[in-house]
């Protein structure tokens, strides 16, 4: 700046910077930062790299089969729970299969128009077969298991052996 400037227009810049009062030494902040940089940051970084290298897709998960609920001992609640969860998983898969077959049947009806009865006969048969399998495997068996003693006689297995 020139030496002959108007001091009202251009204020004199401060000669020293402002002093920030940092207060007393804080040990907890130091420990938290040390933990972050020593433990948390490396672990998080390695975990992220591992996930990038070994991508695991949830729909590729393989679940081991467990015994059927008819093979569980009467007081074995863990076996009964696992069998129930297995049955529920199977039910969800069967339901999705029926949905896919039904969508194919509807697409065939839309595609063929008035000739859909004749042209979509195979799809109708597949849908009926899928629905019959779904009802037979899931609804009928579940009702029989819930009723208890009727299940072995209906399936022609004879009485259950303990």
Secondary structure, DSSP 8 states (H G I E B T S, - for coil): --SS--TTTS----SS-------S--HHHHHHHHHIIIIIHHHHHHHHHHHHHS---GGG--------GGGS-TT-HHHHHHHHHHHHHHHHHHHHHHHHHHHHHHHHHHHHGGGHHHHTHHHHHHHHHHHHHHIIIIIIHHHHHHH-THHHHHTT--S---
